[in-house]
Amino acid sequence: MALHPFPRLLYLFETMRNQTRKLTFLLSNFFLFLLVELARADQPFSAIFVFGDSLADVGNNDDYPTVAKCNYPPYGVDYINREATGRWTNGKNVIDIFAGYVNMSSPPPFYSIKSLLAYENCSGVSFASGSCGILPITGFQYLCLNFDMQLVDFKLALAGIESVNFPNNKTSFNLYMSRSICVIIIGNNDYLNCYFSTSPLYFEYENYTCSQFAEILASNMSQKIQELYNLGCMKFIIANIAALGCIPYERLTSGGLPNTCNETQNDCVNLYNVKLRDEVLPNLTAKSAILPEFKYVYIDIWNNPGIAPLIHHRVG
């Protein structure tokens, strides 16, 4: 007899909840390592600026007119006061954990900021939006904030930060930016909500090979990183894409009877990861004349989200 959908959903959520608790322990070890790796990068940090999807969203979708919402149970069941806060998790997400390990407050969502006064002594802002991605078309049906839109919001935030904290003092503002960190965790939805989607919204990519689509994503990511650098970001934490063929939904719908991973999807996704690690980031590093202060830590979520030896970096 088939399992009723609601108990199955509860089972999946509880499984994910237990995995999150294990992940929190791994991330704790990872961020201790990360602090050592970035110790040469002028700590303490002045601000954390976050760009991404649901893995990094701390509540932007709550205050933005998107249909992609998570402001209801069981989201937040393990958060303070068991409150759903717009995080796509049962408790804290990776951004909250990272901020805690650098002794900083978790950056507020951009769309929760209602006044310029909120930028006083600003220690960061999150622009991440669940369901969106690197490409402008990704998540179009959800009316979320794609990477281009996040960059527009970033420019608005920088204008506010500068006017409130560094009026007529460009030198101090540039120093503030040089000591900031830009965290980028994005790309999952470009596959889940775009390339793997059967929606007619994404027909333009249906004839692309996995390699061709990975090249499009990698090229777009390179452009976005360079744009952030031109806006003052010099230090980056950049994550690759997870093994999407192993997430519960994909295992249920396309993993076969034992709910095994969809390795065809995994192989496809990993082509982008390889391009990001072996082409995009090294090529940006090589542009020393254009990006002289570019520094990054690469997070390999694909293999393991929390083990230090899987991190490739260029600091100092």
N, C-alpha and C positions, 0 to 999 in steps of 0.2 A: 504493500500500500504506500502511496506517495506521501511524503512528509508534508504536512500543512505549511503553506508559505510563511505564516507568522512565526511559528516555532523555529523554522529554519533560519529566518532572519535573526531571531534572538540568539540562536546557536552561533551563527556567524559573528554577531556582534560580540558575544562573550569570548569567542576565540580571538577576535581582533583585540579585545580589551586585554586579555592575558598576554598576547604578543606585544602590545604596547608597553606593558609593565617590564617585560624582558628588554625591549628596545630602550627604555629609559635607562636601565643599568648600563647597556652598551654605549649609549650616547654619553653618559656621565664619564666613562673612561675615555671616550673619543674626545670630548671637549677639554679634558685635562691635557691630553696630548696637543690639541689644537692651540691651547694657550701657550704651551712651550714653543710651538712652531711659529706663532705670531709674536713672541716676546721681543723679537728683533724689529718688530714693525711699529715701534713707537707707542706702546701701551703707556698709560691707559687710553682707551679708545674714546673719542669724543661723541660718536653717534653710531647707531646701527640702522642702516636703511635696507629694507627688505623688498624683494621683487619675486613674484612667484605665483603658485597656484594653491590648491587646498592644503598642501603640505606645509605652507608657510602663512596662510591667511589667518590673521588673529581677529578678524571681525569686519573687514571692509564690506563684505557682501550684506551684512546686517543693515548698514546705513546707505547702501546703494540700491537703486531700483532694479535689481536683478531677480530672476526667478530661482536662482541657485542659492538656497538658504539652508542653514543648519542651526537655526535658533530655536530648536525644540528638542525634547528628549528623543532618543537616549544620548544625544550629544551633550557633553559636559557632565555626565553622570559622576565622574571622578574629579571634577574641577571644584574650586572653592564654592561652597554652598550648593554644590550639585547643579550649577547653573550653566545653561547653554549660552555661550558667549560669542558665537560666530566662528569658533574654531571647529574644524572638521575632525575632531577627536573626542575621546571620552574625557580627556583632561588637558594638561599642558601639551603644547606641540613643540616641535624642534626649535622654533624661534624663542619660545619662553625658556627652554632649557639652556640654550646658548647664552641668552642675555643674563640668566642667573649665574652662569659660570664666569662671566666677565664682570660680575658685580654691577650690572646695570638693569634698569627697568625694561620690561618687555616693550618694544616700540608700539605706540598706539596706532590703530588703523587710521589712515589718512582721512577717511570719510567720517570719522568720529570727531575730528577737529573742526570746531565751529567758529573759532575766533583767532585772530593773529596773536593774541596774548598767549594762546596755548603753545606757541613756538618759543616762548621765553626759556632759556637754558635747555633747549631741545637736545635730547639724547637719542633721537632717532624717530623714524616713522616707518610704518609698514604700508606697502602699496599692493601687496599680494591679494589675489582674487581667485577664489575657488571656481573651478570649471573652465578657466581660460588658459591660454598658452602663449607660446612664442609667436605664432602666426596670427595676424589680425582676424582671420576667419574662424579660428578655433574658439568654440564656445559661443558662437554668434547667436544660436537659438536660446542661450541662457541670459543674454544681455549682460555678461560679466565684463571685467576689465582686462583686456589683453595687454601684452607687454608694451605695445606702443602707447596705450592709454595710461599705463602705469608710469611711463616716462614723462608724459605730459603732466601728470599729477606731481611727479617728483620735481619738475621745474617750478611748479607753483609753490610747493613746499619750500624749496630752496630760496625762492624770492621772499617768502615770509620769514624764514629763519634768518636770512641776511638782514632784512629790514629791521627786525626786532632786536637782534643780538649784535649785529656788526654794522650799524649805520655808518656809512662813509669810512669803512675800515676794511678794504678788500684784502689786505694782507692777513688780518686776523681770521677773516672768513676762509681764505684759502688754507690757512693752517688748520682750522677746524675740519675742513673737508679732507685734508691730507691724513688726518688721524681718525677718520671715519672708516667704517667697514660696510661694503655693499654685499649683501647676501642674495644669491640668485638660486632659487629652487623651482625650476619650471621645465615644461616639456612633456610631462606625462599625458596631459590632455590633448596635445597635438597628435598623439596616437589614439588614445581612447575615444576622444570626442571628435576626431577628424579623420585620420588616415584609416583607422579600423572601423569607422562608422559607415553605416549603410544609408545615412541620410543624404537626400539629393543636394543638400547645402554644400556638400564637399565633393561634388562630381568632378571638379577640376583635377583632383588628385587620384581618381580611381584607376587611371592608367599608368601612374608612376610606379616604378619599382621601389622596393625598400631602400635601395642604395640612393636612388634619385631623391626620394623624400628626405632621407637623412642629410643629404647635401644641402637641400633647401633649409632645413632647420639649422644646420651648422653655420651656414652663411648668415642667416638672420641673427643667430646668437652672437656671432662675431661682431656684427654691426651694432647690436645693442650694447655689448660690453664697451666698444669704442665710444659710443655715444655717452655712456655713463662716465667713462674716463674724461671725456671732453667737458663734462659738467662738474668735474672735480673729484670723482672717485678714483682712488689709487689702489686701495686694498680690497680684494674680493674673496669671498667664499662662494665657490661655484659647484653645484651638485650635478651629477649626471641623472639619468632616468632609471627608475626601478625596473625590476623584472616584471613587467606588467602582465605577462601571461600567467603569473603565479598569484595574482590578487584573487580574493574569494569569488568575485563576480565572474571573472574569466574562467576560473577553474570550474565553477558551476555550469556555465553556459557552453564552454568549448573545450574543457579539459578531459572529456571522456568519463566513463562510469566511475573510476576511482577518484575523480576530481583531481587529476594530475595537472601539471602546468601545461599551458599551450606554448610549446617550445618554438613553434613557427613564429608566433608573435614575439617571443623573447629574442630570437635571432634577428628579427627585423629591427627591434628597438635598439639592440646593442650596436648596430651599425652606426647609429648616431653617437652613442657613447664613445666609440673608438675614434670617431672624427673629432669630437669635442676634446678628448684627452690627447690624441696624437697629432692633431692638425691645428684646430682653432687656438687652443691655449699656447702651445709652443710657438705658433706663428705670431701671436700677439706679443709674446715675450721677446721674440726676435726683432720686433719693430722698436728697438731701443731709441731710435731717433724721434719716433712719433709718440711712443708711450714709455718715456724714460723711467717713470716711477711705478710702472705697473707691477703689482705683486698679487699672487693668488694662492689659495689653498683649494685643491680639487677634492671633493668628497665623492667617493665611489659607493653610492647607494646600491648600485647594481650587485656588487659582490657581497657587501656587508655594510650596513649603515653606521657601524660604530667601532671598527677595528683599525687602529692607527696605521699599521703597515700598508693599508690599501690607499693611503692618501699620498697624492703627488703634489708637490708644492714648489713655489718659487717665491722665497721671501728674502728680504735684506739685499 
